[in-house]
């Protein structure tokens, strides 16, 4: 398994002096009804992007039914007291706007983008959806039937099957274990349950409005006050959920897909949230491990060995608990070989300090890519939402790069030892049992499931 | 309505390399692209998938930057990079903090100068590409549907009809000599455009382009096979097995008029009337109202980025209780409606506002949440390589905003004809087994 020597390039021009990165001024306000508003100007195109978040998602209502907040968000856009479904869609087109409503584990959101010249009508429609969604019976029924087909379909996607199993394994009885409802659960959804979620979650006290784009912040803030000012509603009561048990020891979970011509590997362990003081350290460690194209894992199992097209690792920051994961879709005959390298690179980062030059490269990468969020309205919106939703300090954007650059090889060694928890990684492999079981079983005690989630052994 | 006027500078170097610069100091970031006018449509016969495999080889080492160095040098400068292969162009692009501009230009010039790759690199990337095909096509429900399923049914000229990702036998047969020959033929400065967008001044950009690319020798003008299709006179149909998914699917494609004609503009707006999201007629009929389908979408793929025969394609995943024929009949009813009655003035106005809004979004749009200005780069590249007119980004919108109801109805009658279309059915193995039982 000799890795070939990496040659260096000759005659590469050096970098010239860095230009300062200046993040635009943010205008922050809280309306008298409690709605938090964050605005930033970006005049690249005559458009604006917005997102109205509610700080409750599927996890908050998981005990009623998995995916209930997502289903609620889906039906929200299908009718209001004033407009029927078709009218909503045509009105959006009339003002050149796009809109979507969805819910993740921790938030529900109405996301929108449109021409600056039609900002008020678009905000007006968002306001209607947030306050006066009518949940028409026929629309609910149609969306529910649609959802049934979608949940059947996702059970044929290797990536979905892998992440569903990993979340179950990592989070057990915690709501984060549920990534999608079963067919039976969708069939049991009731319109009234959606309306209850809507009434509880879609309130100004629970809301955060972000707007980025080609507008004057003061004028836009006035529009927001005018459109959303009369809305009222309390923050829903938060229920404490017990911490999930952290699984100990490596175990392997095989999801059997007969006839699969490739194996989806996904392994993960508990990590941290974005608020944690180690977040930046773990981000940098991840980018060295498998979070960038020139990371160690990509260079090893793609560029050296050709096992896979798209290996990657990441830190998944859910609000209450984060997890670290690594994935690769590999040739069936190299499942064991790929896992060996995945753990080899993890253990190497846990054992040896990162050479200074490699660390500097990774620091440059992470700080450079972070600044690219500045270049587009959508990129800026996504950076602002990370800060606001995770209640990060106001100067997070301005200070992030300096924090990345301050880290030392010792910091990374300690971080890898703490969070790249190779001895306790939970390994999911999705593929054809006959071809991969003996390879996967080398890495821990193995349980097998079918695509419906039923235990097979 | 605000008129958008982007400052665009362009020039051609003595070796034929075209250079286009779009300065914008919003962020200290510069996006660099090199587009070569060769895609998978005109790759060599017997070497299906080669243009894409070759694209991978461009990251494997060049004259002075050995394997892994392209990726390492861009990432370690704080930037991201990638490449992609499409019908008629192949692109390589980077977005970096602007202090790394010269480094990026040096790297792009180095691999335009010479590829330094060996058999081991080729074997490695052949393996990587096979896993790419497996993850995107062979091991995914509806993988490659319809972009790989449609061409062999719809077209008769090998250029348009072959497997663009590549038959594995052809990928296996590709040799290092093919790589060097392809490079020598198509990767010459006079078959390429260099694009600089963002934090760079026009004069500075042109001077740097000359500094790094000026001494590359021009090559012979590349020979291009004729991609034209024989006249289609009857509907074409084909079947593909769906191994994982449980819903029957179909794709229906109609040949498009020549680009940059009045008919083309009308078809583009008609496409939006039919496929423009939830307000589009297909989604409304199939998903919202008749509830025949779970998905009904599609349209013209990369409207500005193709330079040969292509289609407007509708993609439908329908519920098993509706037969294929009933689904096709419902589709025909939607087409007949627009042929007989056209669209309303109000609908046309909506479409135009949305079109303008989408166009602005394309100009600003990144790719995959990174790579700022990818959309503008792509348009400038295609308008330069196909039309020799990068300034079209500032004027092309006008043609779409001038389309009339009559032109749309006429286009529907002229182009949405059964004898001008192809249908591919993607039939689940599982469902058909059930029907047979």
Interface residues (C-beta under 8 A of the other chain):
Chain A: X4 X6 X7 X8 X9 X10 X11 X12 X13 X14 X15 X16 X17 X18 X19 X20 X21 X42 X43 X44 X45 X46 X47 X85 X86 X89 X90 X92 X93 X94 X95 X96 X97 X98 X113 X114 X115 X116 X117 X142 X145 X146 X149 X150 X152 X153 X156 X157 X158 X257 X259 X260 X261 X262 X264 X292 X293 X294 X299 X302 X303 X304 X305 X306 X307 X308 X309 X310 X329 X330 X331 X360 X361 X362 X364 X365 X367 X368 X369 X371 X372 X374 X375 X376 X377 X378 X379 X382
Chain B: X1 X2 X4 X24 X26 X27 X28 X29 X64 X65 X66 X67 X68 X69 X71 X72 X73 X75 X76 X77 X78 X79 X80 X81 X95 X96 X97 X98 X99 X100 X101 X102 X103 X106 X107 X120 X123 X124 X125 X126 X127 X128 X129 X130 X131 X132 X134 X135 X138 X139 X140 X141 X198 X199 X243 X244 X245 X246 X247 X276 X277 X278 X279 X284 X287 X288 X291 X294 X319 X349 X350 X351 X353 X354 X356 X357 X358 X360 X361 X363 X364 X365 X366 X369 X370 X372 X373
